[in-house]
């Protein structure tokens, strides 16, 4: 049995969404990107709106076509984009070892957090 290492949860805002769009997407795509992102959060079951929008942006990596696909994924199950954007190393670790040792889990969680913060503030 392993200890449960808590995973940090990003605290992001609509201002972060706007900043990242302006940073990562071509100026000619910014308005379309923001418009597309606003379609997430229109349904009552779509949760954690700024966080999910930021996750979509991270996964899309500046590509509007990819953004559309990740937006579709998020509208189906927002946890899929959160996992890919925030917890990639931890997810890979748990695919190999469903109950990783607590030290391995801690390292993966820490690496994911550092990578996310570097991207978010980069």
C-alpha positions as CSV (number, residue, x, y, z in Angstrom):
1,X,0.0,0.0,0.0
2,X,1.3,3.5,-0.8
3,X,0.7,6.8,0.9
4,X,-1.5,9.2,-1.0
5,X,0.5,12.2,-2.1
6,X,-1.7,15.1,-2.7
7,X,-1.5,16.6,-6.2
8,X,-1.4,20.4,-6.4
9,X,-4.3,22.0,-8.2
10,X,-3.6,25.1,-10.3
11,X,-5.4,28.3,-9.3
12,X,-5.9,30.1,-12.7
13,X,-8.2,32.8,-13.8
14,X,-9.8,34.2,-16.9
15,X,-6.9,36.7,-17.1
16,X,-4.5,33.7,-17.3
17,X,-6.6,32.3,-20.2
18,X,-6.4,35.6,-22.1
19,X,-2.7,36.0,-21.4
20,X,-1.8,32.5,-22.6
21,X,-3.9,32.9,-25.7
22,X,-2.0,36.1,-26.5
23,X,1.3,34.4,-25.7
24,X,0.9,31.0,-27.5
25,X,-1.3,31.7,-30.5
26,X,-0.8,33.8,-33.6
27,X,-2.3,37.3,-33.2
28,X,-4.6,36.5,-36.2
29,X,-5.9,33.4,-34.2
30,X,-6.4,35.0,-30.8
31,X,-10.0,36.2,-31.2
32,X,-11.1,32.9,-32.7
33,X,-9.3,31.0,-30.0
34,X,-11.0,33.0,-27.2
35,X,-14.4,32.5,-28.9
36,X,-13.9,28.8,-29.1
37,X,-12.8,28.6,-25.5
38,X,-15.9,30.4,-24.3
39,X,-18.0,27.5,-25.6
40,X,-16.6,25.4,-22.6
41,X,-18.5,26.3,-19.5
42,X,-21.9,26.9,-21.1
43,X,-23.4,23.7,-19.8
44,X,-24.1,23.1,-16.1
45,X,-21.9,20.0,-16.0
46,X,-18.9,21.7,-17.4
47,X,-16.8,22.5,-14.3
48,X,-13.6,24.3,-13.3
49,X,-14.0,26.6,-16.3
50,X,-10.7,28.7,-16.2
51,X,-8.7,25.6,-15.2
52,X,-10.1,23.5,-18.0
53,X,-9.6,26.3,-20.6
54,X,-6.0,26.7,-19.5
55,X,-5.5,22.9,-19.8
56,X,-6.9,23.0,-23.3
57,X,-4.5,25.8,-24.2
58,X,-1.5,23.8,-22.8
59,X,-2.4,20.7,-24.8
60,X,-3.2,22.7,-28.0
61,X,0.3,24.3,-27.9
62,X,-0.7,27.2,-30.1
63,X,-2.6,25.2,-32.8
64,X,-6.2,26.1,-33.3
65,X,-7.1,22.7,-34.9
66,X,-5.7,20.9,-31.8
67,X,-7.6,23.3,-29.6
68,X,-10.8,22.3,-31.3
69,X,-10.1,18.6,-30.6
70,X,-9.2,19.2,-27.0
71,X,-12.2,21.4,-26.5
72,X,-14.4,18.5,-27.8
73,X,-12.6,16.1,-25.4
74,X,-13.2,18.5,-22.5
75,X,-16.9,18.9,-23.3
76,X,-17.1,15.0,-23.2
77,X,-15.1,14.6,-20.0
78,X,-13.0,17.6,-18.7
79,X,-10.9,15.2,-16.6
80,X,-9.2,13.9,-19.7
81,X,-7.7,17.3,-20.5
82,X,-6.7,18.0,-16.9
83,X,-4.9,14.7,-16.8
84,X,-2.9,15.4,-20.0
85,X,-2.1,19.0,-19.1
86,X,-1.4,18.8,-15.4
87,X,-0.5,15.2,-14.4
88,X,1.3,13.7,-17.4
89,X,4.3,12.1,-15.6
90,X,2.1,10.8,-12.8
91,X,-0.4,9.3,-15.3
92,X,2.4,7.6,-17.1
93,X,3.8,6.2,-13.9
94,X,0.4,4.8,-12.8
95,X,-0.1,3.2,-16.2
96,X,3.1,1.2,-15.6
97,X,2.5,0.7,-11.9
98,X,-1.1,1.2,-10.7
99,X,0.1,1.7,-7.1
100,X,3.5,3.3,-7.4
101,X,5.8,3.6,-4.3
102,X,5.1,6.9,-2.5
103,X,8.6,8.3,-3.3
104,X,8.1,7.6,-7.1
105,X,4.6,9.2,-6.9
106,X,5.9,12.2,-5.0
107,X,8.7,12.8,-7.6
108,X,6.2,12.5,-10.5
109,X,3.8,14.9,-8.9
110,X,6.6,17.3,-8.2
111,X,7.9,17.1,-11.8
112,X,4.4,17.6,-13.2
113,X,3.9,20.7,-11.0
114,X,7.2,22.2,-11.9
115,X,6.6,21.6,-15.6
116,X,3.1,23.1,-15.4
117,X,4.3,26.2,-13.5
118,X,7.2,26.7,-15.9
119,X,4.7,26.6,-18.8
120,X,2.1,28.7,-17.1
121,X,4.5,31.5,-16.2
122,X,6.9,31.0,-19.2
